[in-house]
Amino acid sequence: MKKTLLILLLAFAPVWLQGQTIFYEPFAGTGSLSGSNGWATHSGTPNQIQYETSPSDLGASLSYPGLPASTGNRIRIDSTQSEDVNKEISPQVTDSLYASFLLKVLSTTSLQANDQLGAYFIHFLPNAGTSVGTTGFVGRVHIRAGSTPNTFNLGALNNAGGTQTATNIFGASPQDYPIGQTYFVVVKYVRTTNTVSIWVNPPVGLASEPPPTFTNSTGTSPAPAQIRSLAIRNANTTFGRGTGNLELDEIRVSRSWSEVALPVELISFTGMYLNGRVELQWQTASEQNNEGFFVERRQGSGAWQTLGFVRGKGTTTEAQSYRFNDETAVGTVSYRLKQVDFDGQFAFSPTIEVLAGELTSYKLAQNYPNPFNPRTTISYQLPATSDVKLEIFDILGKKVATLVNGRQAAGAYTYTWNASNMASGIYFYRLQAGNFVETKKMMLVK
């Protein structure tokens, strides 16, 4: 079926729509962590904590079942080195704060067995930058060797001070965690009560906070006036206790449990002008506590206007597709999504522009819906008369369908593929038009 005037398609790397998230750190860099993406050395020898780019769970990243796919690389803490770094938390927090991260312990080298304190490797600070003082190191996550070979224990300490014992920090019956596996860890510090809680491998996708693995409030030093940074500590055995050989990835700092556990991940947002209307499409890879999306439009430099609301899927780790039509667009128009949680928190998507005008380039849109079962639509635009092929391939590269094979005039086109006789899995669709070739991925889920 022929369409007219398809103008703009924008797709982007995954974006976290997080109303209360303070920062998300996927460690998408190389070389030294210090001086990169807001991290600063405040103790030890600078440039010892490094990005790790060798193959891991998923590409060069750690990953955990049920959480959104990791991006970037990861960092490694080495038992022979010593460096402390921090990243600013802005705005500063005076009540409760969460941090989640992925952890893989590579060996028990330098970890003390049956040690009452162990060594802490991640915590919060009341200051940020290269000079943070020597007090107020709160919400500490501790590590030591386990009671059996090739295992470790995790514990927590709220603050310094007091007489600390292994039971205080690691609990009455510490869990031995095998090395070489990736763990999902969440730590919460409540400044008003000077209390820390830790969760190891909590259920993914819960909208509210589950019971913690362990809680500690035995540190007697006063709570700081505010929390201003998250710190990573790489300690060797110079002072008797090392943090071992371990890797960290996917750090999220937030004031909300749901957003450190599973935020809304927007993976694409597109706009097309079709027969006098703008058709908006977007996809999420995962959602947590998502009530839905307000669609907002702005003409030029004017104010944003709400056009409508599209209900979300609540909490899900499965990809979701959405669509909204604007029947009144004229000229160059900007759009954004206002994603709203059930608790009223909200965040905005990136902005896209759509122009109702003359076609100037070849474009292939993402199919909709995606994932799909069993039908999906594929749209594209041609700026000039062209010989066109629109073909579909399975994951092995075998052609399974040809939707278009012929000459077409300039314009916009939409076709439907019925995959009722195909198996679930990943497929690719390819558009060839003149010298233009583009391929996109889609997923059939039955």
N, C-alpha and C positions, 0 to 999 in steps of 0.2 A: 504493500500500500504506500503510495507516494505521499510525502509530507513536504512542507515548505518551511524555510527559515529556521534551521537549527543553528544556534550561534556559538555557545560557549560550553566547554567541558573543563572542569577543574578537578583533579584528584591529587591527593597529598599523602605524605607519610602519616601513620597513625597519630591522632591527636587525643590527649586525655581531657575530657570535659569534666573538670573537677572543681566544684564550688568551694570546697574547703581545703583542697590540697595546696600545700605551701611550696613543695617542690617534688619533682619526679626526676630521678637520676638513673638513666639507662647505661651510663658509662660509655658513651659513643665517642671515644677518643683514642688516641695512641700516645705512647711515651709516658711522661710523668703525670700523675694526677694533680700534684701541686701546681697552682697557677692555671689550671684548666677548669672551665665552666664554674668558676666561683669557689674552688677549693683552695685553701691556704694552709701552709705549714705553720704550726704554732709550737712544735717541740720536735727534738731529734734532728736527723739529717735530712734536708730537703731532697725531693726527687727520688726517694726510695720506693714509695708505693707506686706501682706501674699499672697501666692498662694491660690486660692480657688479651691477645688476639688469636691465640691458637684455638683449634676446634674444641667445642664443648657440647653441652646438652643440645643447643639449637644455634647453629652457626658458631659464633664466638661468645654466646651468652649462656647463662644458666637459665633453666626453665623449671616450672612446677606445674603438675596436672591441674587443670581448671582455671589457672590464671592466664591472662592475655599473653600472647606470644611475646617473648622478650625481644628487645631491640638493642643495637649497639654492641658493646663488648662486655668486659667485666674487669674487676681489679683483683690483684693478688697481694696477700700479706705474707711476707717471708720471715721465717723464724730467725734468720741471721741479721735482720735489719731492724732499724728503729726510726719511726717517724709518726707523728701525730698530725692529722689534717682536720679542718673543719669547713663547713659550708653554712652560710648565713641563713637563718630562718627569719623571713620578713613577711608580715609584721611579727614582732616578738610576741611570745605567748606567755600569759600569766596564769593559765588554769591547766587544762589537760592537753596532752600532745601524744600523738602516735607516730611510730616509725615502723615500716615493714621492709624486709629485705630477703633476698635469697642467699643462702649460705651453703658452701661446700667445703668441708674440711678434708685436706689432701693427705695429711699424716698427723701423727701425734707427737712429732719431733718438737721439743721444747715445752710441751704441755706437761704440767706437773700432775702426777697421779695422787689421788687421795689428799689433795691439798685443800685446806679449808677456804682459801680465797680464790684460787685460780687467777686468771688474768682477764681484765675487761678489754673488749676490742671495739665497742661502739657505745656511744653515750651522748647526752645532751650537755650544753654549756650555757652559762649566763652571758657570755661574751662571744665575739666573732673576730676573725682576722688573724694576724700574726702574733698578737699578744692577748691572751685570754685569762691571765691570772692563774692561780693555783687552787682555787676553791670553787665549789658549786658544780663539780663533775657529777651529774645526777643521771638517773635512769640508765644505769650501766648494765650491759649484757656481758656476763662472765663465761669463761670456758676453761675446762681442765680435761686431763685424760680420764677416760672411763675406767671402770673396775675390771673390764675384760680387754684383751688386746684389740687394737685398731678400733676403739670406740672413744667417744668423748661425752662429757656432760655439759649442759648449758644451765646457767643460773642468772640471777639478777640481784642488784643491790641499788637501793634508792639513792643513797648518799653516803658520804664518809662519816666517821665518828662511830662511837659505840664499840662494844666487843663483838667481833664477827666470828661466826663459826660456819662450818660447811653446811650445817642444817639451815642456818639463816639464808645462805646464798644459793645453795643447790637443792634445798628441800630435804625432807626426811628420807625419801627413797629416790635418789637421782636416777634418771633414765639414761641408760647407755645407748648413744646413737652411733651407728656404724659410720666410719669415714667413707669418703668417696661417693656419697649420695647428696642430692640437693634438698635442702630443707627450707621451708617457708616460715619465717620468724616475724612476730609482731611484738613490739615493746611499747608500753604506755607509761608515761610519767604524769602523775597528778601533783602539781606544784602545791596546791592548797592543802593537801594532806601529806605531802612528802612521801609518796608511795609509788612503787614501780610494780608493774605486772608484765609477765611474758607469756606468749603463746608459741608453741612449736608445732608446726603443721596443723593450724586450726582449720575447721571446715571452710571451704571456699564458697563464697556467694551468700553468706549470711548478712542480712541488713543490719542486725544489731550484734553487739559484743557478746560472744560466748564466754563461759567460765574460763579463766586463765589456767595455764599450766602451772603457774607459780606466782605468788605475790610476796613482796618484801617491803617492810617499812622499818627495819631495825637500825638503819643508819641514823645517827642522832644529830648530825650537823644541820643547821637551819637551811631551809629551802631558799634558793636564790630568789631575787625579786622578779626575775623574768627568765625565759629561755630564748636565746638568740642564735644558737647554732647547733648543728649535729656534727659530732666528731667521730672519726675513725682512728683507731689506735693500733699501730704496728709496733710491738715490743719484743725485743730479744731477751735473752736470759741474763743480761748484765745485772739486773736488779733481782734476779732469782726466779722470776716468773715471765714466761714468754707467751705470746698469743698464737704461736704455732704457724703452720702453713695452711692457709685457707683462702677461699675466694668469696667475694661479695658481688652482688648484682641487684639491679631493679629496686633501688631504694625509693620509697615514697614516704614523705612526711606530711601529716595531715592532722586536723583537729577532729576528724570523723573516722570511726571504725570502718564504715562501709567503703570509704575512699582509699584506705590503705589496703583493704582486702580485695576489692574488685571495682575499679572505677568504670565509667562509661568510656569506651574506646571508639572514637569516630574514625573510620578508615577512608571514607570518601564522601564528597559533597559536590554534586554536579547541577548545572543549570542548562536547560535547552529551551529555545524558542520554537514552538511547533504550532503552526496554523493559528496564530493570533494569541497564543497563551504561552506562559513560561512553565515548563515542567521541571520541578526540583526533585532530585533523588539523593538519598544518602544511605550509608551503610554503617552499622556498628559491628565490631568484632565481639564485644561483650557489654553487658549492662549490669549496674548494681543500683537498686533502689530508684530506678528511672521511671518517673510518672509520665514523661513525654517531652515534646518539643514544641515551643512556640516558634512559628515561622515569621520572621521580621523582614521588612523591605524598607529601603531608603532610596530616594530619588536625588541624585547629585549630592550636595552637602546638607540636605534637609534632615529632619528628625526621623528616627526609626519608627515604623508603624507595624503593629502586629496584624498579620493577615489571617491567622488561624492557628489551630492546635492539632498536633498529631500525637495520639497516645502511644507511649512506650511499652516495653515488654517487662517492666519491673526488674527482676534479677534473672539474668541468663548468661551462660558462657557460650551460647551459640550465636553465630552471625545473624543479623537482622537487616531487612531492607525496608525503606520507607519512601513515600512519594507524596508530593503536594503540587497542585496546579494553581497558578496565579493567572486569572482571566483578564486582569486590568493593567498589565504592564505596558509602559510606553517608553521608548528610548533606552538609554543606558540606566540599568537598575541594579542596585546592590542588595544582596540577601545574606542573612545569617540565621543560625538556629540558636534559640535560648533553651538549653536543656535544663529541666526542672526535676528535682528529686521529690519524693513523697513528703519529705520533711521541710520543703520550701527552699532548700538550697538550690542555686542555679549557676550555670556557666555558659559562656558563648562560644560558638564555633568560629573558625576563620570565616572571613567574608568572601563571597564570590560576586562577580558581575556578569550580567547577561545583557546583550545588545540585540534589539530587534532591528536587523538591517540586512545588508547584502552579504551573501556568503563569500568568504575570502580564503578559506582553507579546508582541507580534508580533516575530518574528525570522526573517531569511532567512540561511541559511548559505552559505559559499563552496562552490561545486561541488567534487566530488572524483571522480577526480583532475583536476588542472589544471596544465599542459596535458593534453589527453586525445586518444584516438584508438581507436575512434570513439564510445565510450560514456562518459558521465559521470553522476553522481548529484547531485541537488539536493534539499536538505532545508529545511524551514521549520516554524515553530510558530505555532499560533493559540490565544490565551487564551480565545476565545469563538467560538460559531458564527458563520460569516462567509460572504459571497459571495466566492469566490476565483477569481482568474485567475493562471495561471503561464504566461508567454509568453516566446518567444525571438526575438531580433532580430539581424540582421546589422549590420555596422559602418556601413551606410548608413541604418539605421533601419527597414528592411523586416522585417516579421514573417515568420519562417520556420517557426515551430511553436507550437502551443498544447498544453501538457501538462495543464492543469487549467482548467476553466471551469464552475463550479457551486458549490453551497452545501456547506460542510463543517463538521463539529462541532469543538469545541475539541480540540486535540491536536497531535501532531507527525507530519509526513508526509515521505516520501522518494519521489522519482520519478527514473526513468532516462531520459535523452535519448540516442537513437541517431542520430548525425550521419553515418552511413555514406554518405549521399547528398549531403552538404554539402562545400563546398570548404574547404581550410585557411584559417584566419584568426581574427580576433577576433569574438566574439559576445557579446551581452548577454542576461541573463535578468531578467525583471521580475515581482515578486510584487505583486498588488493584492488586499487583503483588507480590506473595510470602507473606512475612511479611510486605511489604511496602504498606502504604496507604497514599494518599495525595488528598486533595480536593481544588479546586480553583473556584472562582466566575466569572461569565460572565453576560453580559447584552444584551438582545434582544430588539431592538428599531425599531418598525414598523411605 
